[in-house]
Amino acid sequence: MGHSELGYMPKSARWRVVMGLLADPSMDAPAVAGATVHAAERRLIALRGDPSITYCFWLLTRLASAARGPEFLDGVRALGVPVTSDDTALSLVARVADTARAELNRYPESGPFGELASLALRRALTETIGTEGRSLFGSSVDDLETAFRRHSSAVQFGELATRFFGDFFARTLRFYVERELQNQVGGGALPTIATAGDFAEALDLHARQSARIVEGFAAAWYSKKGWERQGAIGREDAQGFVAHALTKLRKELLVEALP
Amino acid sequence: MSVEPGEGVVRAIVRCDGTPLPAAWRDLDWAIQPIRSRGAACDLDLHVDGLRQKVTGQLDRRANDLVRIAAYAFGADQLVSRGGKGDPDRQRWRRELALAVPVADPDFWSEDVTTRALVETLGFGTDDIWSFAFAQAGSQEEQLSMDLHADDRQQLAGPDCVALLSGGTDSLCAVVAAVAEQEMKPLLVSHRSAIHLQGPQRRLAEGLADRFAGWSFPEMSFWVHLRNREAPERSRRTRGFLVAALGAAAAGQVGIPIVLLPDNGYVSVNPPVNAQLVGALNSRGTHPAFLRLVNDLLARVFPDGVRVENPLADLTRAEALRGLTAHGCAGLLAETRSCAKSRRPADTPHCGTCSQCVDRRFATVAAGLEDHDSVDRYEVDLFTDTLPPGEAKTFATSYVGFAQRVDVRGPEDLFGDYPQLELCLDPDAPAMATQAERLADLLRRHSAEVLDALGVMVSRHGGVIARRQLRDGCLLQLATGLDLGATDEPDGKESNTVAHLELGSVVELPVPAPHNRPGKNRIERYGRLAYVVFGDEKALVDNTVGLRRLVPLLKWPHQQQDALSLEAGSTPPADSMSGAVTLAQEGLRVTGPGRQGPRVDRRATRDYEARAAELRLQRGELEATGDEVALARIDADMEALTDQILLGKGKGGQGRSWSDEHERARTKITKSLHSCIKGLAKDMPELHAHLSRWVHTGYTCIYDPSPREHWDISL
């Protein structure tokens, strides 16, 4: 077992630019991010209506809403997550992930981006626990509820959404870039394997910082829709936000690549 | 623009052995693929070599069905392409496959809970969406040629577990540990997809029987593979399910509750060493979540209880290998095969760079077992050979990079950075945090082994590193940064001298410094392309014939090379180069050797004659001074010039005429070089202008830049 299916970058002019930038001694993360977004433009635009990303973001909003309700666990169960009173924060995150995986199986058209959205959801959940200064392994469901309740206000929800979209775009960029990045190790720009890792982290950080562009809008959207729907934000609402956020973030990465 | 439901997804109906399609499928606009496991048009081989053909009987109906379903899924998986590796979006990776399958017990398999368990298991292992329609099988399907009888357990002298024997290191380690530490008596079951796997697997079984005299190690081999057609898809993510089904069927038949499906803990988790490896792009054949799903299904198929277990789930490969040494079985390591590329020469059964070979090599070094796993049996020495660009380099560097990252992260950070690790944990089992810590500890132990193995290699090759003779681009260099820029001067500056032939001795003469540019001029190969850097310009260009013909000119500037040699792809020998450089530095042109001897064109001949006239004047002036050294130098130069002038002239002092062969070569080389240079105009205008000015083509060609330019070329 243990086989890995590695791919390579295509030969088209846009991908050549990405390859050229990865071989450039300046190792400019914003430039690489912008060129990658440009090269993958068609797929990224198509992701605006992606059901997997929409579902993962919707689940995140509803978990935040559930934390405001009288019974957090009941609210979570209503989302289809089979949580029990014996669960810990770690097992609840795993159950949320399992629920998401079962739902995402319905959407083969998402390809690997469904899995990337699912990973972004999990990362957003675990990071949210961390914002309370608690350990992931040692936290209870109550701790998770507390953390989410804090993020159920409009302003704090903006942070949660930023975490989700930042992580999703960071993973998306690396999904493309790491086809070629390791090939450049040993050249002038990336003399060692560790320097390639540093560059991947710089790319990751850049995507997360760029995702702040959605923070204010997310807060306003959550406040408005939460009030309109009494906390029960629907998937169609979520899809509209996802489309807007992905477009905004994609354009931001393009703009930040300009000299 | 938005994604339409199902847009871009590959969908196929696979009709197994002529099973009628359900009405709901007939209207689907999906491709239909037939698979036949019998008859003249058979394209799925499915039979078993059981216990040296001594045992007869019939397999239980449900076990028989399970094997058939797994075999059909294995065949269907290979018949429908996932779109290949060049699809940047992996849009076609996830497929929808609908299988119409003949089974002996369609009512059982059509139950919602059974179908759901089957679909979820296959879905997790493959990333595909599976659906099944079951129909009553005829008698032929029921008579799977795997024949075992429930009483055979007695004939087998009481095996108490089934062990899957792939022929790799992990299955060997698991069998040795089961026999030596737990006194188990395994029935060895293997899946054979090709004839060349038979020998190594059999030799391992014989070696085990020799080592442990108390047990005969009975074997059973399932042959399941496509025949008479080329598989368009080679990823074979259904193999894990097939192997588990084969082991479970054998175990269920002889009443054994445990099937050992060994894979070391690191490989079974198959961590995402590279961010492009999402979902089942990393195989999940022994992933803990996959085995949980398999066991849920087996609980329904075998109500008396058959479970699949991975006995090495908590061990790294090196830790498992140490068990071989402890139990006196290290010698059997040489008989194992791990390489993912199945068709390998017998003397080098390992490619050395696939994911399996990389982990094996590090593990044998970490376990101190290299004496039984010679580097000579690897095509590429992972540590000291230059890593070929592409998958080999990407995987090896990603593997080490992952180890370096894990090494500096705490358990919680690991789960934060790699949330996919959570999939390994069982939320229904107690002490989830303990599970997580154990998994993090396994990864940290593995990373320590990888980094320690690198340390061993650095120490072993210390002399080579100290002499700066490490091969460029080898893993030791890329991982440690040692011996970087071995061809540069010790202070990191490039050598600014060139060999110069002077009065028969080689001395170092300064040459004009290249332009003050931020980077070196270079041409490197990047997959199918070439990366070209010239001053501030850089671009990826097609690796054309013209570019490859340009390379010898750039490598040996100021040296004429005849078109015939360039066409043949030959390069000037070193001995002709040094003299050529001398003359070139004087501003003259000299040819390289062609097929019919050295040639000098008319323009060069005129240059030589003019230079000879200058030298004669200088010699006259020097004679008055009596400077013997200077006079000797001029005489040597004049002698070399005279040789070249005479070589360029035929009878009666006329220039030599060129043959048709030369003319054809001239035309081809001129066209290809000009086409290449023209092609650079858009992306690299400076280089285009530079080459247009300084590359001269004809019967002989030359790159003659002023001031001198250096090129580093690895194409």
Interface residues (C-beta under 8 A of the other chain):
Chain A: M1 G2 H3 S4 E5 L6 G7 Y8 M9 P10 K11 W15 R16 M19 G20 A23 D24 P25 A39 A40 R43 I45 A46 L47 R48 G49 D50 P51 D87 T88 L90 S91 V93 A94 R95 A97 D98 N105 R106 P108 E109 S110 G111 P112 E115 L116 L119 R122 R123 T126 E127 G130 S135 L136 F137 G138 R171 R174 F175 Y176 V177 E178 R179 Q182 N183 V185 G186 G187 G188 P191 T192 I193 A194 A196 G197 A200 A243
Chain B: M1 S2 V3 E4 P5 G6 E7 G8 V9 K85 G86 D87 P88 D89 R90 Q91 R92 W93 R94 R95 E96 G123 D128 I129 S235 R239 G240 D263 V267 S268 N270 V273 N274 A275 Q276 L277 V278 G279 L281 N282 S283 G285 T286 A340 C354 S355 Q356 D359 P389 G390 E391 K393 T394 F395 T397 S398 V400 G401 Q404 R405 P411 E412 F415 G416 P419 Q420 E422 L423 L425 P427 M432 A433 A436 E437 D472 G473 Q477 L478 A479 T480 G481 L484 P518 G519 K520 E524 Y526 G527 R528 L529 Y531 V533 K538 A539 L540
